[in-house]
Amino acid sequence: MLFAPEHDLSRLEASLRGAQVVTPKLMFDVMTQASARFAAVSRAAQAKVIRLVEAGAWTDAALALLELELPRWKVRRLVREDGEWLCTLSKQPQLPLDLDDVAEATHETLPLAILIAMLDARRAASTSPTGSTVVPRVSPSAGYAVNCENFS
């Protein structure tokens, strides 16, 4: 499936939130239902994720899938509080949190928190008008900056 409608992502997110442990079937469901790019990437990249899933390296597999599916989104924060993992993904991790578009998710299991945050980021990327929020870059100017204010 190349594109999962919103209700399918909601159903997949509900199954991720309800899961207690990660299973190969659950990971393959995410790869087939929520990863539009997974089928389009090289066989070597696919094989890397599949090997991680087969080895039971769930966190590494979730991070590799995130990198393939949403290369502009990076892990900004992973925190464990009160028995739950909080995963925050960001497109602009150098910006303060108030100015950044983030995707967050919590779960008792770290890889599931990462996968749920990935679904949230994918949803955010697909609902914005350009697919992403563009923050203009300011390049440094050559020369000197001078303050011309009269403070007397």
N, C-alpha and C positions, 0 to 999 in steps of 0.2 A: 504494500500500500504506500503510495507516494505522499499522500497528504491525509492526515486524520482530521475529520471535522471536529469542531469544538466539543460536541457531546461525547465523542469517543475519547478525547483527551480527559474529559471529566470522569468518565467511567474508568479509564486507566489510572487516573490519580486516586480515585476512591479505592481501587484494588491495591495500589501501592500503600496508601494510608492504613488500610486494614491488614496488611501483611505484617507478620511478626518477624519473619526471616526472609532473606532473599533466596530465590530459587532460580535455576536456569530458565524455567518456563517464564517466570516473571521478567527476567532480563530480556529474553527473546521477544516477549510481548512489547516491551518498551522499544526494542530495536525495530520491530516491524510496524508498530502502530504510531510511534511518536518520533521516529527518526527518518525524516524525509531524505536526508543526505546519506544515510548508511548504505543504501543500495547503490549510490552513485560514486562512493569513494573507491579507492584502489582495493584490490583483493588483499594486499598486504595489510592495509589498515583494518579491513574487516577481520582478517585472520587474527590480528593482535587482540581485538576485543573478544572474539570468539574463544581464543586460547585463555584469556583471563577469566571468562565466564566458566569455561570447562574446568579450570584450576580452582574455582571457588574464590578467586581474588575479587570479591564484589566491589570493594571501594575503588580499586584500580580500574576495574571494568567500567564503573559508573563515571569516573573521571575521564577515561579514554573516550567513552561515548559522548560525554559533554563536549570534549575538545573537537570531536568529529562533527557533531550536530550543530553546535553553536560556538564557532571558534572565537568570536569577539567577546563572549562572556567568560569571565574568569572567576575563580573562587576568591571571594573577598574575605570571608570569615567562616570558620568552623569552630563552634563553641558547644561544649557539653554542659548543660545546666539542668539541675533537678531531674536527671535521668533521661533527658532528651537532647538530641543533637540539633543545633540551629545551623543551617547552611545558608549563607548569603552569597549570591552570585551578582556580579557587577560587570558592566561594559566599560566603566571608567573608574577603576579602583583608586586612582590617584585623587579623585574629587572627594570632598566631604560627603558624608552619607546624605545630608539634606539636599544636595544638588544632583545626586546620582540616581539613575534608574536601577533599582535592585530587584532581584527575585529572591524571596526567602521561603524556607520551608523548615518544619520541625518534624522529627520522628525519633523513636527510640533507637533505631538502627541507622548508622551513618550513611551507608550507601543508599538507603531508601530516602533519607533526607536530601541527598544530592540529586537523586532522580526526580523527586517531587519538585525541587527548586528548578531543575532543568525544564520540567513541563511548564512551570510558571514563567520562566524566561522565554520559552518558545511561544507561549500564549501572548506575552507582552510584545515580543518581536513581531508577531503576526497581526496584532491589533493596532500598532502604531502606523501612521500613514505611509512612512517610507520603509517600514520594516525595522527601523531603528531610530533612536533619537540622535540627532547630529548636534554635537557641541562644537562650535567653530573653534578652530585652532588659531592661536595668536602667535605669530612668529616674531622673534626678537628683531628689532630694527638695528641696523648698523648706525653707529654714531653715538651721540650723547643725548640723554634726556635732561632737559633743563626746566626747573620750576620758575615760572615768571610771575608768581604771585607777590604782591607787596604786602608783607605782614606787619608793617610799622603803623 
